[in-house]
Amino acid sequence: MNPRRIVLSLVAGLASTLLLGACGSSNDTGTGNAAPAASDPAISTPVASPPSASANATASSTAGTGSDGGTTTTAVTAKAMTGLGNVVTDNNGMTLYRFDKDEPSPSKWTCKGACTMTWIPVIVRDSVRTSGVEKSLLGTVHRSGLKQLTLGGWPLYRYIGDTAAGQVNGQGKDGEWFAVAPSGQKSVTTG
């Protein structure tokens, strides 16, 4: 057999295996009734105090991708959005969302598998700077060895359909996803 065909067959088999393993649900909102695995405790912990100004200056403010497809943030800011009032954005100005099927007390995420391809978990490393958001309302919940940011206990996500800062294309999606207000409550459309 041709060595090139063998390599192509191996690559195709590996890709199929990875795709099947990543498909935890056929529903893009991950709304199955299964709880997160036992290795992913659903206990929200406070976010660490911000590092010194010199450490902030050297910290990257660009979004990175975590091993579960999450996006890393270093800051959250309350911004006024037309028709929604104040909503929370990340360090890149991207709107953050909460999912009605998640739980705030104790913090528990239910969006998993294919859901995280559309609704990207917001991951934090150490500390998060705030502007217009009460620091005491921030926390984290463990997610596959990483820390997902919570606000008022609600796990936070970015929507793949928001491609530029200030967009709120995920607002009200499926009647379950809402931009998050600085209090951790869901934003509602205003007149």
Summary of the structure (lengths in Angstrom):
residues: 191
radius of gyration: 18.1
end to end distance: 68.3
largest distance: 68.3
contacts: 600
relative contact order: 0.21
helix: 19%
strand: 31%
